[in-house]
Amino acid sequence: MLQKRSYQAKQSGPHYFEPKGPNAPKWYVVDAKDQVVGRIATMIARVITGKHKPTYTRHADAGDFVVVLNADKVVFTRTKWEKKLYRHHSDFVGGLKTFTAKQMLERHPDEILRQAVWGMTNKSNLARHQMKKLKLFVGGEHDHSAQQPQELPLAATRRTVVAKAK
């Protein structure tokens, strides 16, 4: 029996991804209003790493760009607004900074979703490059209309949760 050869993505030129052709990255837009942070982060991480494509290869960037609107209107379940902690250390003695999710929403509302997606990717140079494909916007408008982003397919979107008083 003859064995079929499988497709394996290759790095083409100085780019991590193929800039043209059938495997060129697409642009998707997602509205994060009233979406649970962890659920939408898994969906976004899957798209920017390329795991939703049949041509996924671990060592090559086959992911797509994702534009997230209303990143400040995400919700947490239960009491995570008060109990979830974000920590950052300045590398100086006593330099540990700790913020609750509510404080992080007031300071950097897009950083909540960015850190959730980063936690779901591999920690490598390729993942750092793939995180640049995530475009977060606090409002309902974005700068990437020239790329003609399309709505993410409904199979990938999750159900919404009615936002409770924060």
C-alpha positions, 0 to 999 in steps of 0.5 A: 500500500502506498502511504499518503504524504501529509501536509506540513507547514513550512516557514516561508522567507523571513515571515513566520507565516505564508503571506500569500496563497491558500494558507495565508492568515485570515482576519476574524472579529469577535465581540467579547461583550458579556462573554466569560473570560476563560471560555472566550480565551480558549477560543481565541488561543485556538485560532491564533495558534492555528489549531482550528485548521487541518494544516496545523503544525506545531513548529510553524505559525499557521494561525489567524489574526483575531480582533477582539472588540469590547474587551472591557465588557468581559465577565467572570463567573461567581466571585472572581472579580474580588478573589482572582489575583493578578501578580507582577514582580519588578525584580527588586526586593519587595517588588511584588504587585498584586491586583484583583480582577476588579482593579485590573479592569479599572487600570488595564481592561484589555490586559485581563483577556490578554493574560488569559490567552497567553496562559493558554499558549505554549511559552516559546518564541513562536507563541510570543509571535502568535500573541502579536496576532491578537488585537484587543480593543476596549470600545466597539470600533477597531482600526483593521477594517482594511483587512476585512475581518469576518465574524468568527464562525458560530461553532467557535463562539460560546454562549453569553452570560448575563452580566451581573452587577460588578 
